[in-house]
Each structure stands twice: as C-alpha cells, then as structure tokens.
Amino acid sequence: MDKLLPPLSLDELRRLKWLLGGALALLSLGTVVFLEIEALGLVGVAASLIMAAMLWPVLPSRVPALVWRGAVPVIILILIADLYFSPDTLPALIRLAILLVLYRSVSYRRKREDLQLILLALFLVVVAGVLTVALEFAILLLVFTGCALGFLFVVTLIDLTENTRQALTYEEMSRCPAWALGPWRPYIDRLRQVADWRWLGFASGLFFCVVIFSTILFIIIPRFEITAGFFLDQYITKQSRTGFTEVLKFGDVGTLIQDDRVALRVDVTDPAIVGQTPYWRLVALDEYTADGFRVSAALKQELLRSQTVTQQITDQQLGSIRGMAAGSWTFYLEPGVSRFLPIPGRYRQLRLREPMPLQASRRHRLVALRTEAMTMTAFQLEAVELTDTIPDPRFAQRLRSAQDNRTTHSAQDRAEAETNLRGPLGPVDAAILRRINTEIIAGAVLTPAEYAHRAIAWLHAHHAYALSVKLPAGDGQDAIVRWLASSEPGFCEYFAASFVLLARAADYPARVVAGFHGGIWNGVENYFMVRNSDAHAWAEIYDGTGSWWRMEPTPGLLRPSSTIAQVGSSFAPDRSWRARLDSVRVLWYRRIVNFDSRAQVAMVEQVKSFTTDLGSTWLRQLAKYPQRLKTWWTQPWNLARVRELLMGILVPVALVGLLLRLARWGWLHPRWGPADYDPVRRTAGRWLTQLAAGPDDDVMADLRRLRYGPRETWPEPKVVFQRAKIARRRGRSR
C-alpha cells in the first residue's frame, strides 16, 4: 500500500529546535551592535561559537562536564570584576547577558533552558529598543519576532510529546544525543518535503499584514512621543559615545572625522538658502589648558543660571530681519553628538517639540540641553540668517574693565574677559609667541580683522594641512607652542588653537569654536546631511567694539560671507544608494517628529474625508442602479433585449463557476507541495475522522481504500465523498 510521508519525528523536532534557538541567539546579539558599547569583540566571539555549535551539534558533547559545572561560577566572577572596573552598570549587565546567551545557546537544552534562552535574548532586544531609534533595528526586530514564535511553537510540540520540564544535569550536557548525529542535507530535504508551503505562505502574509497595519496606525496617531525618557539612559556608558562636549582635547576632532555616520539632518523650505559649506556652530571654548580648550567656569555658570524648562526661546539680538531666510529649519540631531544644539547663525525663534530643561546664552549664541539626549533631538529655527558675526557689546565693557583694572564690574566679569586673553604660562612659551607675533605685526598698529588676516597668512606659510599630526618633542614647552615653532603639518584643531594663542598673546581676545562645517544635499528626499566626518574646529576673534568675528585658520577653507550663501552651479545633490537608505530614516523622523498635531490631524481628516466621499460616491452610484434597472425593464421587449438579459445572467454565473473551479483545482493540485502529496487521500482521511463505524461500514471501507489503498483499487472518489456526506447527515439526525 502507498504511504503518506509521516510528520517530523521527535528527534527531528529537537534538531529543528536547536537551529531556531541558535538563530534566536544570533539575532539578539545583533541588536547589541546598535548600542555602541564596548562589547563588539565579545559579540563577535559569541556569534562565532554559536554558529559553530549550530552547524556541528556534536561539539557541546565534547566539552567535559567539569567545564559545564564551572561555567556559571566563572560568569559570576566576570560580572563582579566588570562591575568593579566599569564605571557604568548597564554595559556590564549587557555583557553578562551576552555570556549567558552564549552559555544557553551552545549547551543542550530542555524546556526550562529554552525559556531561559528566550528571556535572555528578549532582554537584549528590549534594551536595544529602549536606547535605539533605528530602522535597521526595526527590521531585525521583525525577524526576531518570527523566529521566537517558531521556536516557542516547536518547544510546545516537544513538550506535548515528552516531559521536558526537568533540567539537564552536567553529565547529560556532555552526552551526545541521537538527534545531533547525521548529516544536514537529508534533514533539510526532509524539512522541505513535510513543509506545507501554502500554510507557511499564508501565515507569513498574515504576519506582515498585521505589521503593516500596526505601522499605519502608529504613523497616523497624533502626538506620539517617541523620545519619552527611560530609566536606562542614566546607566548607559558615556565613554563609548563620541561627540562635542565642554572639553576639546587635541586630536578629538581628528578621531571624530573617521566616523562617516550622519550626525545631523536639516529640513529647509528652500535648498537655495543653504550654501555648500555652512558652519553648524555647537560650542564655544574660551579657556585654554595644556590638553586643549574647554568651556570656562564663568560661561558654565551663565548657562546654569539661564536654565529653565521651556519649549521655545527668542534671539533678542536680531533687530531687523531684513535679508533673513524666511520659513523654518527643522533639525534632527542624532544621539551621542552633543548636548549643545547646532546653530548656523542668527534666528528669530528656536522651538523644541516639548518643554524641557534648556540652557541658553544669547550673547554667545549657545543653546544646550541639560544633559546629552539618548535619542534623536529635534528642534526648529524660524527666520535664519547665515552670518559670521555674533553681537556681544557687553564684552567690550568687561574687556576695558579688565585692562584698566577697574572695580566697577564684578570679579566674575573681569575673569571672563581675562580668560579670553590667557594663553599658556611660562617664559619660554611667551617668548616664542612674542617672536612669531613680531613677524606677523611687523611694528604696525592693526585692527583685529587686519591682525587675523596676517596671522592666518603666517600659519598657512609655515604649516600645511594633514590628518595625522606629529608633535615635536620638547620639555617645558606647551604642545601647541612647540608645533607653532616647528614646520610640522597640522589638523584643524591645531590651526584654530594656534591662531587663538597668537591672538591672545597680541592682546586680541579670541576663542576656539567646535561644530560641523559643510555637508551634502540629499537629492532623494531634499534635506541637508551632515556627517561626523564633517566635524571641524575654527576660531572667533573679538573686534574690540561689540562683535565676535568668525575666522578660518585651516588651509583650504575660505572665509564665508556674512550674507546668505546661494547654491552655485557646482552644487551636486547626493542620490546614491547610501543617500536613499538615509532618506528612509528621514521619512521615519518626519512622521514621528511633530512640533504640533496640526499636520497629523490634517492627514487624519484627509483620510476620513477621502473614505467618506468614496463611500458616498459608491452609495450614490448604487442608488442609481435600481432606477436604471426599472427604466430598462419598462422599455418595450424584443428578441435583442431578451438576449441581453440572458447574457447578463449567464455570463456572471459562468465566471463565478469558473473561478470556483480554478480555486478548487489550485487548492487540490498545488505546484509547490511535496511530490507525493495527494488531495484525495487527505480528504478521505478527514472524512474518516468525522465518521464513526456503524450502519455505513461500506462507506468507511471505501474511505479506507481511498486513504490507504493503491490507486488501481480506488472507487470513484466523488461518489464516495457524496455517500460520506449523506452518512454524516444521517448520523446527525439520529
């Protein structure tokens, strides 16, 4: 007798569970990549071991039981050492979860261990979801969800067959089970043969329909707050997050430009108002130390005093808005860049999405969050003017007070003015700076602007630009002063710091500014992209009367005009595949980031209006058909009209019947099922389960012949199924 292919055996189910468990572990480890913590090396080692165990299931049996017994105590000791040496808690817990996922995924498991693996993997996924807003993570989460559902389904099937609630002993973990033996190719062929691809396709389609429907609901819900605070943000490490802070050490910008990820995106109403090389100013660093520049204590105190919970601030130095770019600029600042917001120039108003603690110094044009955001930060600027000057008339009074040693101003005011004139200490450093300034000034009386141009020309004549910097050796001298006295090439930090030190030595107040310079226009979704590789440091010098002027000491960069930069003919938008992928993220931001609910409410109203109008149109059309039918029916009858009536009835009936037959034929004759699949045997088996032995034993015998007998002994299947239907009806009546 012909036999149908039996379902998967218990050992085959165990092998399938082993594969799904390994895949689940690998997907959970993949989410750690988005956290940017110091665990990538551990993730690589763990992923390699898990993949080896998946491909060769006999490997765990070759590990002695003593090793399995001591694995957990060793992991506990590693956790204690990690907590002792690590300043942050969450990275240590994540590394612990990685070790536990590795331990559970490469060891033989029963139901208890399988559930532990799911919980550990879910912990990594939840942490990554809390701290990450990434499209790649969303795709990985969908795959993880499908894998977890399949893993739970197989675990449940195995648990229904045998009692697997008792945990394995260490000796059992070192024994190779029967399911781990044998090659993979016959097993894969076996999975392909027993798979019902129709139901798998139906389930996959249903799963993705639910995902798409949930995504649509998520998008159209107004005022969805994606950046709500989480308690985990206070535990995440700050050492692994690169960006601009209150301190700029020499070499920080050179390290940051090696990162090519997008740090900032800007939506503007008109691309012509953004030049090819705008300056995105983040932080002003006015105090010099041996390691670099930093925000002075006076400026920090000013920012702290200005802190308030607000949603918008206004630039009070604007005055006339003539010549300013109309419209709003929407900024999307990635996490880990800086707590300072990028300000390209003067603006009328800055607006956040929601009230939050904000620090602002209008005379320094600095706006900062209280702490660095762990998620994307969005804000808007109204009426922006790209200018290279910052009005600060109060500083002129403080500067005169400090130079004349007056007591009319507070000590803090005088200290701020002196900070912008203080350079490296020591007679050797002062002598070198005096000698260079003698070459620059040449005995003339120069305005700050004239001195700046001469100092920049001197720097360009004596130093070239290079990404790698080699500081000359020397004792007792400042590092920047040694570089100034040499002919070594330098990076933007060294040119900006050298210019500031020279200007201060010549009694011109100056400071270093850090941020981004340039960017590229995304031609797919029309927005400006600024990458970490666009990080830059430049200088600002005080004109002596009431404004700070931006200066560009780095060779190869032109000093921008104070007017709005226009897009030239060489402006080339980026339409590469990389830009297309980044535009997907901006589309996501544009839908979840909103500064008021009007846009989303308007979209909901449009959808509602469209559906209402569409329904009304259909109802009106349907209401016209009875009248048309009545008019047509009352017309005089003839042979042509009778023929039209018959054709109008027979053609739809024939089409419906044809579609039903095609659907039945496609269901009973699948092209993607196993080669030995037989719909007649399957239908006969279903009737056998519905009928019981009784007065219709002949029907049962014919059904058994259709189910198990050879084809040459089959009665007519259609007749047998009709008799089975009659027998079932009789049984119900009895």
Sequence and secondary structure as in RCSB ss.txt:
>XXXX:A:sequence
MDKLLPPLSLDELRRLKWLLGGALALLSLGTVVFLEIEALGLVGVAASLIMAAMLWPVLPSRVPALVWRGAVPVI
ILILIADLYFSPDTLPALIRLAILLVLYRSVSYRRKREDLQLILLALFLVVVAGVLTVALEFAILLLVFTGCALG
FLFVVTLIDLTENTRQALTYEEMSRCPAWALGPWRPYIDRLRQVADWRWLGFASGLFFCVVIFSTILFIIIPRFE
ITAGFFLDQYITKQSRTGFTEVLKFGDVGTLIQDDRVALRVDVTDPAIVGQTPYWRLVALDEYTADGFRVSAALK
QELLRSQTVTQQITDQQLGSIRGMAAGSWTFYLEPGVSRFLPIPGRYRQLRLREPMPLQASRRHRLVALRTEAMT
MTAFQLEAVELTDTIPDPRFAQRLRSAQDNRTTHSAQDRAEAETNLRGPLGPVDAAILRRINTEIIAGAVLTPAE
YAHRAIAWLHAHHAYALSVKLPAGDGQDAIVRWLASSEPGFCEYFAASFVLLARAADYPARVVAGFHGGIWNGVE
NYFMVRNSDAHAWAEIYDGTGSWWRMEPTPGLLRPSSTIAQVGSSFAPDRSWRARLDSVRVLWYRRIVNFDSRAQ
VAMVEQVKSFTTDLGSTWLRQLAKYPQRLKTWWTQPWNLARVRELLMGILVPVALVGLLLRLARWGWLHPRWGPA
DYDPVRRTAGRWLTQLAAGPDDDVMADLRRLRYGPRETWPEPKVVFQRAKIARRRGRSR
>XXXX:A:secstr
         HHHHHHHHHHHHHHHHHHHHHHHGGG  TTHHHHHHHHHHHHHHHH TTGGGGS HHHHHHHHHHH
HHHHHHHHHH S SHHHHHHHHHHHHHHHHSS   HHHHHHHHHHHHHHHHHHHHH   HHHHHHHHHHHHHHHH
HHHHHHHHHHHS   S   HHHHTS  GGG S SHHHHHHHHHH  HHHHHHHHHHHHHHHHHHHHHHHHSTT  
TT   GGGGTS STT  SB SEEETTHHHHHTT  SEEEEEE S GGGS SS EEEEEEE EE SSEEE  HHHH
HHHHHT EEEEEEE TT    TT EEEEEEEEE TTSBSB  B SB SEEEEEEEEEEEEETTTTEEEESS  SS
 EEEEEEEEB  SEEE HHHHHHHHHHHHT SSS HHHHHHHHHTT    SHHHHHHHHHHHHHHHTT    HHH
HHHHHHHHHHHH  B SS      SSS HHHHHHHS   B HHHHHHHHHHHHHHTT  EEEEEEEE  EEETTT
TEEEEEGGGEEEEEEEE SSSEEEEE  STT     SS     TT   B SHHHHHHHHHHHHHHHH  SSSHHH
HHHHHHHHHHHHHHHHHHHHHHHHHHHHHHHHHTS   HHHHHHHHHHHHHHHHHHHHHHHHHHHHHHS SSS T
T  HHHHHHHHHHHH  SSTTHHHHHHHHHHHHS GGG   HHHHHHHHHHHHHHHHH 
